Amino acid sequence: MWCYITEDRFEADAISRERLVPTVNRPEEVLRERLLVGPAGACVEKLAALRDAGVQRAFIWPTDDVRQLELFCEKVRPAVSR
């Protein structure tokens, strides 16, 4: 699952529009609903919903450098693991 954690809505929109839409070739609205792009809290909610639906594993693919993976491990994974 593509991942880019940021509290800046404009940055999240730019990542979706400029990197993910051309790569995945899906409408921006669809990707915004499904991918882990945006605030950590929103990413937690999406993963928790998947977990509650029975998903046991999600593969995380940071759209940027290793810092994104670190943010995921610091801010998202602990909250979903509860």
N, C-alpha and C positions, 0 to 999 in steps of 0.2 A: 504494500500500500504506500503510495507516494506520501511524503511527509515534509512539511515545512512549518515550524512552530514560530509564530510571531504574534505579538499583541497589537501590532499595527495593521489595521484593516486594509489600508491602501497597499501596503507591502504584500499582504496575502493575496489581494486581488491581482496585483501585478504578477506575482509568481504563477497564479492560476492562468491568467490570460496569456502571458508571454512565454511561459515554459511548458506548462502542462497541456493546455488546449492544443497547441500545435503537435505535441508529442503523442498524446493519447487520441487525438481527433474525436473528441466528444464535446458537447456543449458545455460552456462554462458553468451554467446553473447545475448541471448534473454532477460535474466534478466537485463543485462547492459543497454539495450535499453529501458526497460519498468519501472524499479524500481528507486526509489529516493535514489540512492547510488552514492555519489561523491560530487563534488563541489556544493555549494548552487546555483550558477548561472545555472548549468545544471538541477538542481531540479526545479528551477523556470521555465525554458523553457519547461520541460516535463509537469508540471502542467498547465502552460499557454496553451499549445497545447490541453490538455484535456478540459480545460475550454472553449477554442474557438470551440471545437468540440461539446460542449453542456453539458459536465459533470458538474453537480451542486455540488456534494459532493465527497470527497475522504477521506477515513479513513486511518489515518497514524498510522503505527505500527513501532516504533523505534526498531532497532535490538539490541540496547544497553540500557544503563541506561537513566534516566530522562533527562540528559544533551542533548541527541539527540533531544528530544521533545522541549527543550528550544531553541536549535539552529534552529530548524524548525520554531518556533514562531518568533525568532529574524530576521532570514535571508531569509526565503523562503516565509512564509505566507504574509508578508506585500507587497512583490514584486508581488505576484500573485493576490492580492486583488485590485490592481490599476485598 
